[in-house]
Amino acid sequence: MPLDLVSLYLANARRVIGAIAGAAVGIALAPLLAPALLGILGFSAIGPVAGTAAAVIQAGIGNVAAGSAFAVAQSIAMGGAIPAAVTAVGAGLGAGVGTAAAGATPDDEDQKEEDSNDEDATGGDGADDDGTPGDAGEGTATHRGQPLP
């Protein structure tokens, strides 16, 4: 059986759209959030701030190698370009959040509840005097099986 991409998309359209929208938001926010998050960790425009996580990490590393994760983080905090990998992480996180948010709301079919008073296949309502419109004529309002005035 060949993979039918149209059916797959239609069955998961809400999640696909959520993932695409989330990825776009993640890509857009990565340049704004990355420096802010690094600032919270103690990376600043002049170097690691004393007494912060960044200072502790640098003390543990000793001599920081060029191109290392610490060096890239410090470069971003100093206003350098954000690497594609950081943007890709932002896109991935955004896509995950978008997919989860889209999947958190039930589909229209999931919201429908079975109604025991629905009409059956024969056109009747399947029960006698249960207060449904089929008891006293289609569209007639009833209360406890009796037509309302």
Summary of the structure (lengths in Angstrom):
residues: 149
radius of gyration: 29.7
end to end distance: 59.4
largest distance: 90.1
contacts: 352
relative contact order: 0.13
helix: 53%
strand: 5%
